[in-house]
């Protein structure tokens, strides 16, 4: 039995997950003007591998996906903003791996972690977009919550189907 964490099989699986999530990220149901969108379930493959393989593989795969998203369409105002909006935000989805026995709760926690990262970036680096008279923290919460709420609903529905069809551990 293989004792290494990142076997060839897991690396191949992670690569396919990153490619699938990237392809799904281009299928936008709704896009926000300064970035962020509701997609056709682009976070679900990342959540799935986290539920399937655990937090370390989930964090690794989701963080690499964040770097791929940065390469595919970077929006840069500051180096810390890049970290918050790409590898940290998407990497947070890997926290789902801590909830392997409760994947729907893990879905909410992972997407909540992504929200927190975008929220921080929003009020720190994008306060200039805040409508006059509005608190930048409130604006960031509403802006990022707007599209991530939609992503959460899509992800929960798809993860529910995956759980009900017992597809998390398929082909292990």
Secondary structure, 3 states (H helix, E strand, C coil): CCCCCCCHHHHHHHHHHHHHHHHHHCCEEEECCCCCEEECCCCHHHHHHHHHHCHHHHHHHHHHHHHHHHHHCCCCCCHHHHHHHHHHHHHHHHHHHHHCCCHHHHHHHHHHHHHHHHHHHHHHHCHHHCCCCCCHHHHHHHHHHHHHHHHHHHHHHHHHHHHHCCCCCCCC
